[in-house]
Amino acid sequence: MRRLFLHVGSPKCGSTYLQRVLLNNQDKLLKHRVAYPHDGGVHPGNASNLETFTPEKIEHLFAEADTIFLSHEDLFARSALAKSLATACLEKGVQVQVIVFLRPFSEFIFGDYSQFLKQYFETFLRNRTAFDGRNFEQFAVDRARNLNIVGYLKGWRSMFPESPITLGKQKEIRNVIEPLINVPHLSWDVRREHANPSLRMFDCDCIVKAINDKNIPKADVTNLFKQAFHNTQEHDLGKSTSRISWIEALFAHQNEKLLLEFGFDNRRLI
């Protein structure tokens, strides 16, 4: 049986780390007939173009392997993009296993906030307004309203109904992946800066405050932003117990639905 593992995120849940591991071990994987095809681009993921997969492309991928591993975190909420892949794999008799990693919603929101700040820093600084004028609490409420985790997972389940979704915790990526691909002696070491670590919430708070204060020179704000990348492993005072508890309460209903529908406990014990 030819197998295809499709890792679809979610974002800020160790996706870059997993992709780096697979890239770093490409040769070793292929010796065991497991392929992680990659075009050599900057992004370590390899599944941003699922809508282009045809039976011919699937056949080509399996020319030197019995197992294919695809990964991209931006697919998490976009299961419809996999329609052509599902059709092609069904025609070619390829078994597809969807893999999703999650983390407690408080950690997800902290990471998401950091990612937005990193991605749109130049725009925020140019306009001297971060997050369209929203504070962190407003950002978190908006994300809670817009995220439909169970709906996304249902979409993937309906796309590949023959195999249950493999759901795992972000901290258990290695423990989940190793038994699935069954390739011994992989190297799981990835330099922290290559795994897209989140900025500390303490630094995010300081940077946002500086962006919004027009009396602070832009150069000083930029230096503050650059320094934050060197602080990612230090203790984060911005992740207060009260903040964590508030976010977990905000997502309590989604956690209940996730547990009921998929038997996955994503709650954080505080």
C-alpha positions as a printed Julia matrix, in Angstrom:
270×3 Matrix{Float64}:
   0.0    0.0     0.0
   1.39   3.36   -1.03
   0.92   5.99    1.66
   0.81   9.78    1.68
   1.07  11.68    4.95
  -0.41  15.17    4.71
   0.48  17.49    7.59
  -1.75  20.59    7.51
  -0.72  22.55   10.6
  -2.14  24.25   12.47
  -0.04  27.44   12.3
   2.29  28.2    15.22
   2.19  24.57   16.32
   5.66  23.36   15.37
   5.11  23.19   11.61
   8.38  24.88   10.66
  10.26  22.66   13.09
   8.79  19.48   11.59
   9.47  20.67    8.05
  13.1   21.45    8.92
  13.53  17.98   10.41
  12.15  16.37    7.26
  14.33  18.55    5.02
  17.45  17.83    7.07
  16.79  14.08    6.82
  15.77  13.87    3.15
  18.54  11.47    2.16
  18.04   9.18    5.14
  14.29   9.13    4.57
  14.69   8.24    0.91
  16.91   5.29    1.78
  13.83   3.89    3.49
  11.64   4.85    0.51
  10.07   7.83    2.29
  10.17  11.03    0.24
   9.85  14.64    1.35
   9.87  16.38   -2.06
  10.96  20.01   -1.97
  11.67  22.58   -4.66
  14.53  24.25   -2.79
  12.54  27.41   -2.03
  12.81  29.47    1.13
   9.75  28.01    2.86
  10.52  24.55    4.28
   6.96  23.36    3.59
   6.2   21.48    0.38
   2.41  21.39    0.01
   1.33  24.93   -0.83
   0.04  23.85   -4.25
  -2.27  20.93   -3.46
  -4.76  22.09   -6.08
  -2.24  21.17   -8.8
  -1.96  17.51   -7.88
  -3.04  15.14  -10.66
  -2.88  11.34  -10.98
   0.22  11.8   -13.15
   1.91  13.96  -10.53
   1.08  11.43   -7.82
   2.56   8.64   -9.93
   5.73  10.69  -10.44
   6.09  11.31   -6.69
   6.02   7.58   -6.0
   8.66   6.75   -8.59
  11.36   6.29   -5.92
   9.31   5.95   -2.74
   6.49   4.03   -1.12
   5.63   6.86    1.28
   5.3   10.58    0.54
   5.23  13.25    3.25
   3.65  16.62    2.47
   3.43  19.54    4.89
   2.18  23.11    4.97
   0.57  24.96    7.86
  -1.41  27.36    5.66
  -3.67  24.49    4.6
  -5.26  24.08    8.03
  -8.4   26.08    7.23
  -8.43  25.27    3.51
  -9.34  21.61    3.08
 -11.16  22.38   -0.18
  -7.77  22.87   -1.84
  -7.17  19.12   -1.5
 -10.02  18.04   -3.79
  -7.75  17.25   -6.72
  -5.28  15.46   -4.42
  -8.08  13.34   -2.96
  -9.31  12.42   -6.42
  -5.83  11.59   -7.69
  -4.94   9.46   -4.65
  -8.22   7.56   -4.89
  -7.56   6.79   -8.55
  -4.01   5.64   -7.84
  -4.85   3.63   -4.75
  -2.84   5.84   -2.39
  -3.86   5.89    1.27
  -3.86   9.43    2.69
  -3.33  10.15    6.38
  -4.01  13.74    7.5
  -1.89  14.94   10.44
  -2.67  17.97   12.61
  -0.79  19.32   15.61
  -2.45  21.62   18.11
  -1.42  23.45   21.24
  -3.46  25.06   24.04
  -5.27  28.09   22.7
  -3.46  30.49   25.01
  -0.12  29.45   23.48
  -1.64  29.53   20.01
  -2.86  33.13   20.46
   0.46  34.26   21.92
   2.25  32.73   18.94
  -0.28  34.13   16.49
   0.1   37.63   17.92
   3.86  37.38   17.58
   3.6   36.11   14.01
   1.31  38.96   12.97
   3.71  41.45   14.54
   6.71  39.93   12.74
   4.89  39.72    9.42
   3.4   43.23    9.42
   5.96  45.14   11.51
   7.03  47.42    8.67
   3.43  48.3     7.84
   2.56  48.89   11.48
   5.6   51.12   11.93
   4.95  53.04    8.74
   1.4   53.81    9.85
   2.39  54.17   13.53
  -0.58  51.98   14.39
  -0.2   48.32   15.34
  -2.93  45.76   14.7
  -5.28  48.38   13.24
  -5.47  50.04   16.62
  -6.59  46.9    18.45
  -5.1   45.96   21.79
  -4.11  42.38   22.57
  -7.46  41.53   24.13
  -9.34  42.77   21.06
  -6.98  40.77   18.84
  -7.63  37.6    20.85
 -11.42  38.08   20.79
 -11.34  38.59   17.02
  -9.28  35.44   16.54
 -11.66  33.45   18.74
 -14.58  34.64   16.6
 -12.87  33.82   13.31
 -11.26  30.48   14.16
 -13.4   27.4    13.64
 -11.02  24.63   14.64
 -13.58  21.83   14.7
 -15.0   23.01   11.38
 -11.55  22.91    9.79
 -10.95  19.4    11.09
 -14.35  18.24    9.87
 -13.44  19.58    6.43
 -10.28  17.45    6.36
 -12.12  14.43    7.69
 -14.7   14.67    4.92
 -11.98  15.1     2.3
 -10.22  11.86    3.31
 -12.86   9.8     5.16
 -11.06   6.47    4.8
  -8.55   7.3     7.58
  -9.18   9.11   10.88
  -7.2   12.31   11.36
  -4.04  11.92   13.41
  -4.26  14.64   16.07
  -1.27  15.36   18.25
   0.04  17.91   20.68
   2.68  20.31   19.42
   5.11  19.16   22.12
   4.79  15.54   20.98
   5.66  15.93   17.28
   8.54  13.48   17.39
   6.55  10.88   19.35
   3.74  11.06   16.78
   5.79  11.14   13.57
   8.44   8.5    14.28
   6.01   5.54   14.54
   4.13   6.72   11.45
   7.07   6.88    9.05
   9.14   4.18   10.82
  12.55   5.48    9.78
  15.21   4.95   12.49
  17.95   7.32   13.63
  16.55  10.56   12.28
  18.13  13.74   13.57
  15.53  15.86   15.39
  17.86  18.73   16.22
  16.95  22.03   14.57
  18.58  25.35   15.36
  16.03  27.46   17.23
  16.27  30.38   14.8
  15.41  28.02   11.94
  12.17  26.91   13.61
  10.47  30.33   13.52
  10.28  30.85   17.3
   7.68  33.26   18.64
   8.72  36.54   20.22
   8.05  36.87   23.91
   4.75  38.51   24.77
   6.67  40.9    27.01
   8.65  42.1    23.98
   5.53  42.2    21.78
   3.83  44.46   24.32
   6.84  46.8    24.4
   7.13  46.9    20.6
   3.43  47.6    20.07
   3.51  50.36   22.67
   6.54  51.9    20.96
   4.95  51.66   17.49
   1.88  53.5    18.72
   3.93  56.25   20.41
   4.84  58.72   17.65
   7.32  60.44   19.98
   9.62  57.42   19.79
  11.86  57.54   16.69
  11.24  54.78   14.17
  14.89  53.73   14.37
  14.52  53.08   18.1
  11.39  51.0    17.49
  13.21  48.98   14.84
  16.11  48.32   17.21
  13.65  47.17   19.86
  12.08  44.81   17.34
  15.45  43.37   16.26
  16.55  42.84   19.85
  13.39  40.86   20.57
  14.63  38.04   18.32
  17.54  37.51   20.72
  15.24  37.2    23.75
  13.02  34.31   22.68
  14.45  31.83   25.18
  14.28  34.15   28.18
  11.47  34.07   30.76
   8.34  35.76   29.44
   6.65  38.06   31.95
   4.02  38.85   29.31
   2.5   35.4    29.68
   0.83  36.12   32.99
  -1.47  33.62   34.71
  -4.38  36.02   34.37
  -3.79  36.4    30.63
  -3.53  32.65   30.13
  -6.68  31.99   32.15
  -8.63  34.63   30.23
  -7.66  33.2    26.82
  -8.41  29.63   27.89
 -11.86  30.78   29.06
 -12.36  32.57   25.75
 -11.79  29.29   23.9
 -13.49  26.98   26.41
 -16.41  26.29   24.06
 -14.08  25.36   21.21
 -12.17  23.02   23.51
 -15.44  21.34   24.51
 -16.4   20.82   20.86
 -12.93  19.49   20.04
 -13.12  16.97   22.86
 -16.65  15.89   21.95
 -16.11  15.6    18.19
 -12.53  14.28   18.02
 -11.74  13.07   21.54
  -8.8   15.49   21.73
  -8.18  17.4    24.95
  -6.55  20.72   24.08
  -7.17  22.37   27.43
  -4.29  23.87   29.33
  -3.89  23.03   32.99
  -3.01  26.25   34.75
